[in-house]
Amino acid sequence: MQRRTEQGFDEITFIYQLAKNPEIRQQITLEYGLKTGDEVKQEVQKLTNTATPGFDPEAFLQELGVPTPEKKSTQPTTIQDLKNLTRSLLSK
């Protein structure tokens, strides 16, 4: 049991050393398609401040069965779409 625990600590130490090395982190990020912190921040910013072209909260609600004027919908894909959908729901 003690030997297994020590092996676990050794593995954790090794992984921590890899994570602390910026060159290794960058290589892993590039090879496995992981996003950097800046890329994630940019995507969050984009999702927060933009709306999907063609998204119509009224048409989306109509497809869900909420009584609204009939329109064809595009599903919400950004935070702004969800804000618009929420406003539409609250205005009813």
PyMOL Python script that loads the backbone (N, CA, C, O; Angstrom):
from pymol import cmd

cmd.read_pdbstr("""\
ATOM      1  N   MET A   1       0.827  -1.189   0.000  1.00  0.00           N
ATOM      2  CA  MET A   1       0.000   0.000   0.000  1.00  0.00           C
ATOM      3  C   MET A   1       0.876   1.258   0.000  1.00  0.00           C
ATOM      4  O   MET A   1       0.605   2.216  -0.725  1.00  0.00           O
ATOM      5  N   GLN A   2       1.927   1.238   0.824  1.00  0.00           N
ATOM      6  CA  GLN A   2       2.828   2.392   0.895  1.00  0.00           C
ATOM      7  C   GLN A   2       3.546   2.589  -0.440  1.00  0.00           C
ATOM      8  O   GLN A   2       3.715   3.720  -0.896  1.00  0.00           O
ATOM      9  N   ARG A   3       3.968   1.487  -1.067  1.00  0.00           N
ATOM     10  CA  ARG A   3       4.664   1.581  -2.348  1.00  0.00           C
ATOM     11  C   ARG A   3       3.734   2.179  -3.408  1.00  0.00           C
ATOM     12  O   ARG A   3       4.162   3.021  -4.197  1.00  0.00           O
ATOM     13  N   ARG A   4       2.475   1.756  -3.433  1.00  0.00           N
ATOM     14  CA  ARG A   4       1.516   2.315  -4.387  1.00  0.00           C
ATOM     15  C   ARG A   4       1.300   3.803  -4.140  1.00  0.00           C
ATOM     16  O   ARG A   4       1.224   4.588  -5.085  1.00  0.00           O
ATOM     17  N   THR A   5       1.206   4.182  -2.898  1.00  0.00           N
ATOM     18  CA  THR A   5       1.030   5.594  -2.546  1.00  0.00           C
ATOM     19  C   THR A   5       2.222   6.411  -3.022  1.00  0.00           C
ATOM     20  O   THR A   5       2.055   7.498  -3.573  1.00  0.00           O
ATOM     21  N   GLU A   6       3.430   5.883  -2.807  1.00  0.00           N
ATOM     22  CA  GLU A   6       4.644   6.582  -3.250  1.00  0.00           C
ATOM     23  C   GLU A   6       4.678   6.693  -4.770  1.00  0.00           C
ATOM     24  O   GLU A   6       5.075   7.726  -5.310  1.00  0.00           O
ATOM     25  N   GLN A   7       4.261   5.628  -5.465  1.00  0.00           N
ATOM     26  CA  GLN A   7       4.215   5.681  -6.923  1.00  0.00           C
ATOM     27  C   GLN A   7       3.221   6.752  -7.385  1.00  0.00           C
ATOM     28  O   GLN A   7       3.483   7.484  -8.339  1.00  0.00           O
ATOM     29  N   GLY A   8       2.095   6.831  -6.706  1.00  0.00           N
ATOM     30  CA  GLY A   8       1.101   7.859  -7.035  1.00  0.00           C
ATOM     31  C   GLY A   8       1.657   9.259  -6.847  1.00  0.00           C
ATOM     32  O   GLY A   8       1.440  10.137  -7.682  1.00  0.00           O
ATOM     33  N   PHE A   9       2.373   9.467  -5.750  1.00  0.00           N
ATOM     34  CA  PHE A   9       2.995  10.774  -5.517  1.00  0.00           C
ATOM     35  C   PHE A   9       4.055  11.076  -6.572  1.00  0.00           C
ATOM     36  O   PHE A   9       4.183  12.216  -7.019  1.00  0.00           O
ATOM     37  N   ASP A  10       4.811  10.059  -6.968  1.00  0.00           N
ATOM     38  CA  ASP A  10       5.820  10.254  -8.022  1.00  0.00           C
ATOM     39  C   ASP A  10       5.160  10.660  -9.341  1.00  0.00           C
ATOM     40  O   ASP A  10       5.658  11.539 -10.045  1.00  0.00           O
ATOM     41  N   GLU A  11       4.046  10.022  -9.669  1.00  0.00           N
ATOM     42  CA  GLU A  11       3.342  10.359 -10.903  1.00  0.00           C
ATOM     43  C   GLU A  11       2.790  11.783 -10.836  1.00  0.00           C
ATOM     44  O   GLU A  11       2.870  12.533 -11.810  1.00  0.00           O
ATOM     45  N   ILE A  12       2.244  12.142  -9.710  1.00  0.00           N
ATOM     46  CA  ILE A  12       1.715  13.490  -9.542  1.00  0.00           C
ATOM     47  C   ILE A  12       2.835  14.520  -9.657  1.00  0.00           C
ATOM     48  O   ILE A  12       2.661  15.561 -10.291  1.00  0.00           O
ATOM     49  N   THR A  13       3.968  14.235  -9.055  1.00  0.00           N
ATOM     50  CA  THR A  13       5.116  15.138  -9.128  1.00  0.00           C
ATOM     51  C   THR A  13       5.579  15.299 -10.573  1.00  0.00           C
ATOM     52  O   THR A  13       5.885  16.408 -11.010  1.00  0.00           O
ATOM     53  N   PHE A  14       5.630  14.183 -11.318  1.00  0.00           N
ATOM     54  CA  PHE A  14       6.048  14.218 -12.720  1.00  0.00           C
ATOM     55  C   PHE A  14       5.080  15.058 -13.554  1.00  0.00           C
ATOM     56  O   PHE A  14       5.507  15.887 -14.357  1.00  0.00           O
ATOM     57  N   ILE A  15       3.789  14.845 -13.364  1.00  0.00           N
ATOM     58  CA  ILE A  15       2.782  15.601 -14.111  1.00  0.00           C
ATOM     59  C   ILE A  15       2.875  17.085 -13.767  1.00  0.00           C
ATOM     60  O   ILE A  15       2.763  17.934 -14.651  1.00  0.00           O
ATOM     61  N   TYR A  16       3.076  17.399 -12.502  1.00  0.00           N
ATOM     62  CA  TYR A  16       3.206  18.790 -12.077  1.00  0.00           C
ATOM     63  C   TYR A  16       4.422  19.443 -12.742  1.00  0.00           C
ATOM     64  O   TYR A  16       4.348  20.593 -13.175  1.00  0.00           O
ATOM     65  N   GLN A  17       5.532  18.717 -12.824  1.00  0.00           N
ATOM     66  CA  GLN A  17       6.728  19.256 -13.474  1.00  0.00           C
ATOM     67  C   GLN A  17       6.461  19.524 -14.951  1.00  0.00           C
ATOM     68  O   GLN A  17       6.908  20.537 -15.489  1.00  0.00           O
ATOM     69  N   LEU A  18       5.737  18.626 -15.608  1.00  0.00           N
ATOM     70  CA  LEU A  18       5.400  18.840 -17.010  1.00  0.00           C
ATOM     71  C   LEU A  18       4.518  20.080 -17.170  1.00  0.00           C
ATOM     72  O   LEU A  18       4.716  20.885 -18.080  1.00  0.00           O
ATOM     73  N   ALA A  19       3.556  20.215 -16.282  1.00  0.00           N
ATOM     74  CA  ALA A  19       2.621  21.337 -16.365  1.00  0.00           C
ATOM     75  C   ALA A  19       3.304  22.673 -16.103  1.00  0.00           C
ATOM     76  O   ALA A  19       2.872  23.698 -16.632  1.00  0.00           O
ATOM     77  N   LYS A  20       4.348  22.681 -15.307  1.00  0.00           N
ATOM     78  CA  LYS A  20       5.051  23.924 -14.985  1.00  0.00           C
ATOM     79  C   LYS A  20       5.977  24.378 -16.112  1.00  0.00           C
ATOM     80  O   LYS A  20       6.374  25.542 -16.155  1.00  0.00           O
ATOM     81  N   ASN A  21       6.321  23.473 -17.020  1.00  0.00           N
ATOM     82  CA  ASN A  21       7.236  23.805 -18.108  1.00  0.00           C
ATOM     83  C   ASN A  21       6.442  24.423 -19.265  1.00  0.00           C
ATOM     84  O   ASN A  21       5.636  23.734 -19.889  1.00  0.00           O
ATOM     85  N   PRO A  22       6.659  25.720 -19.563  1.00  0.00           N
ATOM     86  CA  PRO A  22       5.862  26.381 -20.605  1.00  0.00           C
ATOM     87  C   PRO A  22       6.060  25.774 -21.994  1.00  0.00           C
ATOM     88  O   PRO A  22       5.119  25.747 -22.787  1.00  0.00           O
ATOM     89  N   GLU A  23       7.258  25.289 -22.303  1.00  0.00           N
ATOM     90  CA  GLU A  23       7.497  24.689 -23.617  1.00  0.00           C
ATOM     91  C   GLU A  23       6.700  23.408 -23.787  1.00  0.00           C
ATOM     92  O   GLU A  23       6.133  23.158 -24.851  1.00  0.00           O
ATOM     93  N   ILE A  24       6.657  22.602 -22.745  1.00  0.00           N
ATOM     94  CA  ILE A  24       5.901  21.348 -22.806  1.00  0.00           C
ATOM     95  C   ILE A  24       4.408  21.640 -22.881  1.00  0.00           C
ATOM     96  O   ILE A  24       3.688  20.985 -23.634  1.00  0.00           O
ATOM     97  N   ARG A  25       3.935  22.616 -22.108  1.00  0.00           N
ATOM     98  CA  ARG A  25       2.515  22.996 -22.164  1.00  0.00           C
ATOM     99  C   ARG A  25       2.126  23.442 -23.560  1.00  0.00           C
ATOM    100  O   ARG A  25       1.072  23.065 -24.072  1.00  0.00           O
ATOM    101  N   GLN A  26       2.993  24.258 -24.181  1.00  0.00           N
ATOM    102  CA  GLN A  26       2.707  24.759 -25.523  1.00  0.00           C
ATOM    103  C   GLN A  26       2.688  23.606 -26.528  1.00  0.00           C
ATOM    104  O   GLN A  26       1.824  23.558 -27.404  1.00  0.00           O
ATOM    105  N   GLN A  27       3.633  22.684 -26.404  1.00  0.00           N
ATOM    106  CA  GLN A  27       3.694  21.542 -27.314  1.00  0.00           C
ATOM    107  C   GLN A  27       2.434  20.668 -27.172  1.00  0.00           C
ATOM    108  O   GLN A  27       1.853  20.252 -28.174  1.00  0.00           O
ATOM    109  N   ILE A  28       2.025  20.400 -25.956  1.00  0.00           N
ATOM    110  CA  ILE A  28       0.809  19.606 -25.724  1.00  0.00           C
ATOM    111  C   ILE A  28      -0.401  20.327 -26.291  1.00  0.00           C
ATOM    112  O   ILE A  28      -1.262  19.713 -26.920  1.00  0.00           O
ATOM    113  N   THR A  29      -0.461  21.635 -26.066  1.00  0.00           N
ATOM    114  CA  THR A  29      -1.578  22.427 -26.569  1.00  0.00           C
ATOM    115  C   THR A  29      -1.650  22.355 -28.088  1.00  0.00           C
ATOM    116  O   THR A  29      -2.729  22.164 -28.649  1.00  0.00           O
ATOM    117  N   LEU A  30      -0.520  22.504 -28.752  1.00  0.00           N
ATOM    118  CA  LEU A  30      -0.499  22.477 -30.213  1.00  0.00           C
ATOM    119  C   LEU A  30      -0.817  21.092 -30.760  1.00  0.00           C
ATOM    120  O   LEU A  30      -1.582  20.967 -31.716  1.00  0.00           O
ATOM    121  N   GLU A  31      -0.239  20.052 -30.166  1.00  0.00           N
ATOM    122  CA  GLU A  31      -0.405  18.700 -30.690  1.00  0.00           C
ATOM    123  C   GLU A  31      -1.812  18.156 -30.475  1.00  0.00           C
ATOM    124  O   GLU A  31      -2.312  17.398 -31.306  1.00  0.00           O
ATOM    125  N   TYR A  32      -2.445  18.521 -29.397  1.00  0.00           N
ATOM    126  CA  TYR A  32      -3.758  17.956 -29.072  1.00  0.00           C
ATOM    127  C   TYR A  32      -4.902  18.913 -29.351  1.00  0.00           C
ATOM    128  O   TYR A  32      -6.052  18.603 -29.042  1.00  0.00           O
ATOM    129  N   GLY A  33      -4.611  20.073 -29.930  1.00  0.00           N
ATOM    130  CA  GLY A  33      -5.659  21.004 -30.297  1.00  0.00           C
ATOM    131  C   GLY A  33      -6.327  21.682 -29.119  1.00  0.00           C
ATOM    132  O   GLY A  33      -7.456  22.161 -29.234  1.00  0.00           O
ATOM    133  N   LEU A  34      -5.644  21.728 -27.988  1.00  0.00           N
ATOM    134  CA  LEU A  34      -6.200  22.409 -26.828  1.00  0.00           C
ATOM    135  C   LEU A  34      -6.073  23.909 -27.029  1.00  0.00           C
ATOM    136  O   LEU A  34      -5.170  24.373 -27.725  1.00  0.00           O
ATOM    137  N   LYS A  35      -6.961  24.654 -26.430  1.00  0.00           N
ATOM    138  CA  LYS A  35      -6.949  26.103 -26.584  1.00  0.00           C
ATOM    139  C   LYS A  35      -6.218  26.753 -25.426  1.00  0.00           C
ATOM    140  O   LYS A  35      -6.276  26.290 -24.287  1.00  0.00           O
ATOM    141  N   THR A  36      -5.534  27.829 -25.745  1.00  0.00           N
ATOM    142  CA  THR A  36      -4.838  28.580 -24.709  1.00  0.00           C
ATOM    143  C   THR A  36      -5.852  29.433 -23.948  1.00  0.00           C
ATOM    144  O   THR A  36      -6.991  29.598 -24.384  1.00  0.00           O
ATOM    145  N   GLY A  37      -5.428  29.963 -22.824  1.00  0.00           N
ATOM    146  CA  GLY A  37      -6.299  30.815 -22.028  1.00  0.00           C
ATOM    147  C   GLY A  37      -6.786  32.017 -22.810  1.00  0.00           C
ATOM    148  O   GLY A  37      -7.948  32.405 -22.698  1.00  0.00           O
ATOM    149  N   ASP A  38      -5.897  32.614 -23.609  1.00  0.00           N
ATOM    150  CA  ASP A  38      -6.288  33.780 -24.409  1.00  0.00           C
ATOM    151  C   ASP A  38      -7.325  33.414 -25.466  1.00  0.00           C
ATOM    152  O   ASP A  38      -8.258  34.177 -25.715  1.00  0.00           O
ATOM    153  N   GLU A  39      -7.161  32.240 -26.091  1.00  0.00           N
ATOM    154  CA  GLU A  39      -8.138  31.807 -27.101  1.00  0.00           C
ATOM    155  C   GLU A  39      -9.506  31.570 -26.467  1.00  0.00           C
ATOM    156  O   GLU A  39     -10.534  31.927 -27.043  1.00  0.00           O
ATOM    157  N   VAL A  40      -9.512  30.973 -25.290  1.00  0.00           N
ATOM    158  CA  VAL A  40     -10.770  30.733 -24.589  1.00  0.00           C
ATOM    159  C   VAL A  40     -11.423  32.059 -24.223  1.00  0.00           C
ATOM    160  O   VAL A  40     -12.634  32.217 -24.375  1.00  0.00           O
ATOM    161  N   LYS A  41     -10.625  33.020 -23.738  1.00  0.00           N
ATOM    162  CA  LYS A  41     -11.171  34.340 -23.387  1.00  0.00           C
ATOM    163  C   LYS A  41     -11.784  35.018 -24.606  1.00  0.00           C
ATOM    164  O   LYS A  41     -12.851  35.624 -24.513  1.00  0.00           O
ATOM    165  N   GLN A  42     -11.098  34.915 -25.768  1.00  0.00           N
ATOM    166  CA  GLN A  42     -11.621  35.528 -26.988  1.00  0.00           C
ATOM    167  C   GLN A  42     -12.944  34.888 -27.402  1.00  0.00           C
ATOM    168  O   GLN A  42     -13.872  35.586 -27.812  1.00  0.00           O
ATOM    169  N   GLU A  43     -13.034  33.552 -27.295  1.00  0.00           N
ATOM    170  CA  GLU A  43     -14.275  32.878 -27.661  1.00  0.00           C
ATOM    171  C   GLU A  43     -15.409  33.246 -26.717  1.00  0.00           C
ATOM    172  O   GLU A  43     -16.540  33.455 -27.156  1.00  0.00           O
ATOM    173  N   VAL A  44     -15.114  33.326 -25.425  1.00  0.00           N
ATOM    174  CA  VAL A  44     -16.141  33.725 -24.458  1.00  0.00           C
ATOM    175  C   VAL A  44     -16.607  35.147 -24.752  1.00  0.00           C
ATOM    176  O   VAL A  44     -17.803  35.436 -24.710  1.00  0.00           O
ATOM    177  N   GLN A  45     -15.665  36.026 -25.048  1.00  0.00           N
ATOM    178  CA  GLN A  45     -16.005  37.416 -25.377  1.00  0.00           C
ATOM    179  C   GLN A  45     -16.909  37.457 -26.604  1.00  0.00           C
ATOM    180  O   GLN A  45     -17.893  38.196 -26.636  1.00  0.00           O
ATOM    181  N   LYS A  46     -16.565  36.655 -27.617  1.00  0.00           N
ATOM    182  CA  LYS A  46     -17.360  36.617 -28.846  1.00  0.00           C
ATOM    183  C   LYS A  46     -18.767  36.098 -28.556  1.00  0.00           C
ATOM    184  O   LYS A  46     -19.748  36.670 -29.030  1.00  0.00           O
ATOM    185  N   LEU A  47     -18.869  35.020 -27.783  1.00  0.00           N
ATOM    186  CA  LEU A  47     -20.188  34.453 -27.462  1.00  0.00           C
ATOM    187  C   LEU A  47     -21.016  35.400 -26.617  1.00  0.00           C
ATOM    188  O   LEU A  47     -22.245  35.402 -26.693  1.00  0.00           O
ATOM    189  N   THR A  48     -20.341  36.203 -25.812  1.00  0.00           N
ATOM    190  CA  THR A  48     -21.052  37.122 -24.928  1.00  0.00           C
ATOM    191  C   THR A  48     -21.573  38.339 -25.682  1.00  0.00           C
ATOM    192  O   THR A  48     -22.647  38.850 -25.365  1.00  0.00           O
ATOM    193  N   ASN A  49     -20.827  38.803 -26.669  1.00  0.00           N
ATOM    194  CA  ASN A  49     -21.160  40.082 -27.300  1.00  0.00           C
ATOM    195  C   ASN A  49     -21.767  39.986 -28.691  1.00  0.00           C
ATOM    196  O   ASN A  49     -22.084  41.017 -29.285  1.00  0.00           O
ATOM    197  N   THR A  50     -21.939  38.791 -29.227  1.00  0.00           N
ATOM    198  CA  THR A  50     -22.482  38.680 -30.572  1.00  0.00           C
ATOM    199  C   THR A  50     -23.737  37.835 -30.567  1.00  0.00           C
ATOM    200  O   THR A  50     -23.972  37.047 -29.651  1.00  0.00           O
ATOM    201  N   ALA A  51     -24.528  38.007 -31.588  1.00  0.00           N
ATOM    202  CA  ALA A  51     -25.730  37.203 -31.761  1.00  0.00           C
ATOM    203  C   ALA A  51     -25.592  36.419 -33.067  1.00  0.00           C
ATOM    204  O   ALA A  51     -24.874  36.834 -33.977  1.00  0.00           O
ATOM    205  N   THR A  52     -26.271  35.306 -33.145  1.00  0.00           N
ATOM    206  CA  THR A  52     -26.232  34.487 -34.348  1.00  0.00           C
ATOM    207  C   THR A  52     -27.094  35.140 -35.430  1.00  0.00           C
ATOM    208  O   THR A  52     -28.255  35.468 -35.186  1.00  0.00           O
ATOM    209  N   PRO A  53     -26.528  35.329 -36.625  1.00  0.00           N
ATOM    210  CA  PRO A  53     -27.346  35.892 -37.708  1.00  0.00           C
ATOM    211  C   PRO A  53     -28.557  34.992 -37.954  1.00  0.00           C
ATOM    212  O   PRO A  53     -28.428  33.772 -38.058  1.00  0.00           O
ATOM    213  N   GLY A  54     -29.697  35.592 -38.044  1.00  0.00           N
ATOM    214  CA  GLY A  54     -30.906  34.834 -38.336  1.00  0.00           C
ATOM    215  C   GLY A  54     -31.610  34.258 -37.122  1.00  0.00           C
ATOM    216  O   GLY A  54     -32.688  33.680 -37.261  1.00  0.00           O
ATOM    217  N   PHE A  55     -31.029  34.400 -35.924  1.00  0.00           N
ATOM    218  CA  PHE A  55     -31.716  33.875 -34.741  1.00  0.00           C
ATOM    219  C   PHE A  55     -32.890  34.771 -34.404  1.00  0.00           C
ATOM    220  O   PHE A  55     -32.742  35.982 -34.239  1.00  0.00           O
ATOM    221  N   ASP A  56     -34.051  34.159 -34.306  1.00  0.00           N
ATOM    222  CA  ASP A  56     -35.278  34.890 -33.990  1.00  0.00           C
ATOM    223  C   ASP A  56     -35.914  34.227 -32.781  1.00  0.00           C
ATOM    224  O   ASP A  56     -36.437  33.118 -32.888  1.00  0.00           O
ATOM    225  N   PRO A  57     -35.876  34.893 -31.627  1.00  0.00           N
ATOM    226  CA  PRO A  57     -36.430  34.271 -30.428  1.00  0.00           C
ATOM    227  C   PRO A  57     -37.908  33.906 -30.571  1.00  0.00           C
ATOM    228  O   PRO A  57     -38.350  32.891 -30.033  1.00  0.00           O
ATOM    229  N   GLU A  58     -38.670  34.725 -31.290  1.00  0.00           N
ATOM    230  CA  GLU A  58     -40.099  34.442 -31.470  1.00  0.00           C
ATOM    231  C   GLU A  58     -40.298  33.139 -32.242  1.00  0.00           C
ATOM    232  O   GLU A  58     -41.122  32.310 -31.856  1.00  0.00           O
ATOM    233  N   ALA A  59     -39.558  32.957 -33.317  1.00  0.00           N
ATOM    234  CA  ALA A  59     -39.689  31.739 -34.112  1.00  0.00           C
ATOM    235  C   ALA A  59     -39.216  30.519 -33.320  1.00  0.00           C
ATOM    236  O   ALA A  59     -39.806  29.443 -33.424  1.00  0.00           O
ATOM    237  N   PHE A  60     -38.176  30.684 -32.548  1.00  0.00           N
ATOM    238  CA  PHE A  60     -37.681  29.574 -31.731  1.00  0.00           C
ATOM    239  C   PHE A  60     -38.733  29.164 -30.705  1.00  0.00           C
ATOM    240  O   PHE A  60     -38.984  27.974 -30.517  1.00  0.00           O
ATOM    241  N   LEU A  61     -39.344  30.136 -30.046  1.00  0.00           N
ATOM    242  CA  LEU A  61     -40.388  29.845 -29.070  1.00  0.00           C
ATOM    243  C   LEU A  61     -41.596  29.190 -29.726  1.00  0.00           C
ATOM    244  O   LEU A  61     -42.223  28.303 -29.147  1.00  0.00           O
ATOM    245  N   GLN A  62     -41.911  29.624 -30.918  1.00  0.00           N
ATOM    246  CA  GLN A  62     -43.042  29.055 -31.641  1.00  0.00           C
ATOM    247  C   GLN A  62     -42.798  27.574 -31.921  1.00  0.00           C
ATOM    248  O   GLN A  62     -43.714  26.761 -31.797  1.00  0.00           O
ATOM    249  N   GLU A  63     -41.578  27.221 -32.294  1.00  0.00           N
ATOM    250  CA  GLU A  63     -41.249  25.815 -32.536  1.00  0.00           C
ATOM    251  C   GLU A  63     -41.318  24.995 -31.255  1.00  0.00           C
ATOM    252  O   GLU A  63     -41.585  23.794 -31.303  1.00  0.00           O
ATOM    253  N   LEU A  64     -41.083  25.621 -30.123  1.00  0.00           N
ATOM    254  CA  LEU A  64     -41.177  24.924 -28.845  1.00  0.00           C
ATOM    255  C   LEU A  64     -42.622  24.775 -28.377  1.00  0.00           C
ATOM    256  O   LEU A  64     -42.898  24.088 -27.393  1.00  0.00           O
ATOM    257  N   GLY A  65     -43.530  25.417 -29.084  1.00  0.00           N
ATOM    258  CA  GLY A  65     -44.931  25.308 -28.714  1.00  0.00           C
ATOM    259  C   GLY A  65     -45.453  26.481 -27.916  1.00  0.00           C
ATOM    260  O   GLY A  65     -46.612  26.478 -27.503  1.00  0.00           O
ATOM    261  N   VAL A  66     -44.619  27.490 -27.688  1.00  0.00           N
ATOM    262  CA  VAL A  66     -45.069  28.699 -26.998  1.00  0.00           C
ATOM    263  C   VAL A  66     -45.808  29.539 -28.034  1.00  0.00           C
ATOM    264  O   VAL A  66     -45.260  29.794 -29.106  1.00  0.00           O
ATOM    265  N   PRO A  67     -47.026  29.973 -27.751  1.00  0.00           N
ATOM    266  CA  PRO A  67     -47.785  30.736 -28.754  1.00  0.00           C
ATOM    267  C   PRO A  67     -47.075  32.035 -29.131  1.00  0.00           C
ATOM    268  O   PRO A  67     -46.882  32.917 -28.294  1.00  0.00           O
ATOM    269  N   THR A  68     -46.696  32.137 -30.386  1.00  0.00           N
ATOM    270  CA  THR A  68     -46.047  33.344 -30.919  1.00  0.00           C
ATOM    271  C   THR A  68     -46.446  33.479 -32.380  1.00  0.00           C
ATOM    272  O   THR A  68     -46.966  32.531 -32.969  1.00  0.00           O
ATOM    273  N   PRO A  69     -46.211  34.638 -32.967  1.00  0.00           N
ATOM    274  CA  PRO A  69     -46.439  34.766 -34.409  1.00  0.00           C
ATOM    275  C   PRO A  69     -45.546  33.763 -35.154  1.00  0.00           C
ATOM    276  O   PRO A  69     -44.406  33.528 -34.753  1.00  0.00           O
ATOM    277  N   GLU A  70     -46.060  33.181 -36.223  1.00  0.00           N
ATOM    278  CA  GLU A  70     -45.329  32.110 -36.914  1.00  0.00           C
ATOM    279  C   GLU A  70     -44.148  32.658 -37.707  1.00  0.00           C
ATOM    280  O   GLU A  70     -44.301  33.553 -38.538  1.00  0.00           O
ATOM    281  N   LYS A  71     -42.961  32.099 -37.433  1.00  0.00           N
ATOM    282  CA  LYS A  71     -41.728  32.422 -38.146  1.00  0.00           C
ATOM    283  C   LYS A  71     -40.848  31.193 -38.118  1.00  0.00           C
ATOM    284  O   LYS A  71     -41.000  30.353 -37.231  1.00  0.00           O
ATOM    285  N   LYS A  72     -39.927  31.064 -39.067  1.00  0.00           N
ATOM    286  CA  LYS A  72     -38.961  29.962 -39.078  1.00  0.00           C
ATOM    287  C   LYS A  72     -37.816  30.342 -38.150  1.00  0.00           C
ATOM    288  O   LYS A  72     -37.396  31.498 -38.120  1.00  0.00           O
ATOM    289  N   SER A  73     -37.307  29.364 -37.385  1.00  0.00           N
ATOM    290  CA  SER A  73     -36.312  29.715 -36.373  1.00  0.00           C
ATOM    291  C   SER A  73     -34.919  29.202 -36.696  1.00  0.00           C
ATOM    292  O   SER A  73     -34.715  28.298 -37.505  1.00  0.00           O
ATOM    293  N   THR A  74     -33.976  29.835 -36.013  1.00  0.00           N
ATOM    294  CA  THR A  74     -32.595  29.378 -35.929  1.00  0.00           C
ATOM    295  C   THR A  74     -32.340  29.194 -34.444  1.00  0.00           C
ATOM    296  O   THR A  74     -32.685  30.067 -33.648  1.00  0.00           O
ATOM    297  N   GLN A  75     -31.744  28.081 -34.057  1.00  0.00           N
ATOM    298  CA  GLN A  75     -31.544  27.824 -32.634  1.00  0.00           C
ATOM    299  C   GLN A  75     -30.523  28.792 -32.038  1.00  0.00           C
ATOM    300  O   GLN A  75     -29.593  29.216 -32.724  1.00  0.00           O
ATOM    301  N   PRO A  76     -30.698  29.148 -30.741  1.00  0.00           N
ATOM    302  CA  PRO A  76     -29.739  30.050 -30.094  1.00  0.00           C
ATOM    303  C   PRO A  76     -28.396  29.362 -29.928  1.00  0.00           C
ATOM    304  O   PRO A  76     -28.330  28.199 -29.531  1.00  0.00           O
ATOM    305  N   THR A  77     -27.317  30.093 -30.236  1.00  0.00           N
ATOM    306  CA  THR A  77     -25.979  29.510 -30.089  1.00  0.00           C
ATOM    307  C   THR A  77     -25.020  30.407 -29.324  1.00  0.00           C
ATOM    308  O   THR A  77     -23.900  29.992 -29.027  1.00  0.00           O
ATOM    309  N   THR A  78     -25.427  31.609 -29.004  1.00  0.00           N
ATOM    310  CA  THR A  78     -24.536  32.505 -28.265  1.00  0.00           C
ATOM    311  C   THR A  78     -25.247  33.022 -27.021  1.00  0.00           C
ATOM    312  O   THR A  78     -26.458  32.864 -26.868  1.00  0.00           O
ATOM    313  N   ILE A  79     -24.490  33.627 -26.158  1.00  0.00           N
ATOM    314  CA  ILE A  79     -25.044  34.199 -24.928  1.00  0.00           C
ATOM    315  C   ILE A  79     -26.016  35.329 -25.269  1.00  0.00           C
ATOM    316  O   ILE A  79     -27.043  35.488 -24.611  1.00  0.00           O
ATOM    317  N   GLN A  80     -25.692  36.103 -26.288  1.00  0.00           N
ATOM    318  CA  GLN A  80     -26.593  37.193 -26.692  1.00  0.00           C
ATOM    319  C   GLN A  80     -27.919  36.626 -27.177  1.00  0.00           C
ATOM    320  O   GLN A  80     -28.973  37.208 -26.921  1.00  0.00           O
ATOM    321  N   ASP A  81     -27.876  35.484 -27.884  1.00  0.00           N
ATOM    322  CA  ASP A  81     -29.123  34.832 -28.299  1.00  0.00           C
ATOM    323  C   ASP A  81     -29.959  34.465 -27.076  1.00  0.00           C
ATOM    324  O   ASP A  81     -31.171  34.677 -27.058  1.00  0.00           O
ATOM    325  N   LEU A  82     -29.309  33.917 -26.061  1.00  0.00           N
ATOM    326  CA  LEU A  82     -30.035  33.523 -24.853  1.00  0.00           C
ATOM    327  C   LEU A  82     -30.585  34.748 -24.120  1.00  0.00           C
ATOM    328  O   LEU A  82     -31.673  34.692 -23.547  1.00  0.00           O
ATOM    329  N   LYS A  83     -29.836  35.850 -24.137  1.00  0.00           N
ATOM    330  CA  LYS A  83     -30.339  37.085 -23.532  1.00  0.00           C
ATOM    331  C   LYS A  83     -31.596  37.545 -24.270  1.00  0.00           C
ATOM    332  O   LYS A  83     -32.589  37.922 -23.647  1.00  0.00           O
ATOM    333  N   ASN A  84     -31.545  37.510 -25.614  1.00  0.00           N
ATOM    334  CA  ASN A  84     -32.700  37.915 -26.411  1.00  0.00           C
ATOM    335  C   ASN A  84     -33.887  36.984 -26.146  1.00  0.00           C
ATOM    336  O   ASN A  84     -35.027  37.438 -26.048  1.00  0.00           O
ATOM    337  N   LEU A  85     -33.616  35.695 -26.032  1.00  0.00           N
ATOM    338  CA  LEU A  85     -34.668  34.723 -25.751  1.00  0.00           C
ATOM    339  C   LEU A  85     -35.291  34.984 -24.380  1.00  0.00           C
ATOM    340  O   LEU A  85     -36.510  34.928 -24.220  1.00  0.00           O
ATOM    341  N   THR A  86     -34.443  35.267 -23.401  1.00  0.00           N
ATOM    342  CA  THR A  86     -34.933  35.553 -22.048  1.00  0.00           C
ATOM    343  C   THR A  86     -35.789  36.805 -22.037  1.00  0.00           C
ATOM    344  O   THR A  86     -36.852  36.826 -21.417  1.00  0.00           O
ATOM    345  N   ARG A  87     -35.335  37.853 -22.720  1.00  0.00           N
ATOM    346  CA  ARG A  87     -36.123  39.084 -22.804  1.00  0.00           C
ATOM    347  C   ARG A  87     -37.492  38.809 -23.433  1.00  0.00           C
ATOM    348  O   ARG A  87     -38.516  39.325 -22.984  1.00  0.00           O
ATOM    349  N   SER A  88     -37.483  37.987 -24.477  1.00  0.00           N
ATOM    350  CA  SER A  88     -38.728  37.664 -25.154  1.00  0.00           C
ATOM    351  C   SER A  88     -39.670  36.896 -24.223  1.00  0.00           C
ATOM    352  O   SER A  88     -40.873  37.158 -24.200  1.00  0.00           O
ATOM    353  N   LEU A  89     -39.126  35.951 -23.459  1.00  0.00           N
ATOM    354  CA  LEU A  89     -39.938  35.188 -22.530  1.00  0.00           C
ATOM    355  C   LEU A  89     -40.500  36.076 -21.422  1.00  0.00           C
ATOM    356  O   LEU A  89     -41.662  35.937 -21.039  1.00  0.00           O
ATOM    357  N   LEU A  90     -39.679  36.982 -20.912  1.00  0.00           N
ATOM    358  CA  LEU A  90     -40.106  37.844 -19.823  1.00  0.00           C
ATOM    359  C   LEU A  90     -41.107  38.902 -20.278  1.00  0.00           C
ATOM    360  O   LEU A  90     -41.888  39.412 -19.474  1.00  0.00           O
ATOM    361  N   SER A  91     -41.082  39.226 -21.556  1.00  0.00           N
ATOM    362  CA  SER A  91     -42.000  40.245 -22.044  1.00  0.00           C
ATOM    363  C   SER A  91     -43.411  39.689 -22.223  1.00  0.00           C
ATOM    364  O   SER A  91     -44.355  40.458 -22.402  1.00  0.00           O
ATOM    365  N   LYS A  92     -43.568  38.383 -22.179  1.00  0.00           N
ATOM    366  CA  LYS A  92     -44.891  37.758 -22.370  1.00  0.00           C
ATOM    367  C   LYS A  92     -45.641  37.780 -21.106  1.00  0.00           C
ATOM    368  O   LYS A  92     -46.775  37.305 -21.052  1.00  0.00           O
TER     369      LYS A  92
END
""", "prot")
cmd.dss("prot")
cmd.show_as("cartoon", "prot")
cmd.util.cbc("prot")
cmd.orient("prot")
